Amino acid sequence: MNKSDLAKAVADSTGMSKAQAGEAVDATIEAIVGSVKGKDNVQLAGFGTFYAKHREARQVRNPRTGETMMSKAKTSAAFRPAAGLKDI
């Protein structure tokens, strides 16, 4: 399912137009992305939690040359599914 399919499913289940449902889906995604960028958790009961996961810099090896180097520290988005979603 892609974003337009999701918007169509929302429109079908709520009676909204496809354009309104598309705007609602876009607004929801923007709100989740904004919260995770701000390092806040987004908890959706029965679905899961979106959160920012920090990874420290670490020593890695280039497999082509065998040279060791340091990777950069970074923060990425992560998702932890709720128990009900895991059971599916």
C-alpha positions in Angstrom: 0.0 0.0 0.0 1.4 3.4 -0.9 0.3 6.9 0.2 -2.4 7.3 -2.4 -3.8 3.9 -1.6 -3.9 4.9 2.1 -5.6 8.2 1.2 -8.2 6.2 -0.8 -8.8 3.8 2.1 -9.2 6.7 4.5 -11.7 8.4 2.1 -13.7 5.2 1.7 -13.9 4.6 5.5 -14.7 8.2 6.5 -16.8 9.5 3.7 -14.3 12.3 3.0 -13.3 13.2 -0.6 -10.0 11.7 -1.8 -8.4 15.2 -1.8 -9.4 15.8 1.8 -8.2 12.3 2.8 -4.9 12.9 1.0 -4.5 16.2 2.9 -5.3 14.4 6.2 -2.7 11.7 5.5 -0.1 14.3 4.5 -0.7 16.3 7.7 -0.5 13.1 9.8 2.8 12.2 8.3 4.2 15.7 8.6 3.2 15.8 12.3 5.0 12.4 12.9 8.1 13.5 11.1 8.2 16.8 12.9 7.9 15.2 16.3 10.6 12.6 15.6 12.9 15.4 14.3 12.4 17.2 17.6 13.3 13.9 19.3 9.8 13.4 20.7 8.1 10.0 20.7 4.9 9.5 18.8 2.8 6.8 20.5 -0.2 5.4 18.7 -2.1 3.0 20.9 -2.6 -0.4 19.3 -0.2 0.5 16.5 3.2 1.4 17.8 5.8 4.1 18.6 7.9 6.2 16.3 11.0 7.6 17.9 14.5 9.0 17.2 17.3 6.5 17.7 20.8 7.8 18.3 23.8 5.8 17.1 27.2 6.7 18.5 30.3 7.0 16.3 32.1 3.6 16.1 35.1 2.0 14.4 34.3 0.2 11.1 36.3 -1.6 8.5 36.2 -1.0 4.8 35.8 -4.5 3.3 37.4 -3.6 0.0 40.7 -2.2 1.5 40.7 -3.6 5.0 41.3 -0.1 6.3 39.7 0.8 9.7 38.0 4.2 10.1 35.4 5.9 12.3 31.8 6.1 11.2 29.9 9.3 12.0 27.4 9.5 14.9 23.8 9.8 13.6 20.2 9.9 14.6 17.6 8.1 12.6 13.9 7.4 12.8 12.8 4.0 14.2 9.5 2.3 14.8 8.6 -0.1 17.6 5.3 -2.0 16.9 2.7 -2.5 19.6 2.0 -5.9 21.0 -1.2 -6.2 19.0 0.6 -5.4 15.7 3.4 -7.9 16.5 0.9 -10.7 16.8 -0.5 -10.2 13.3 
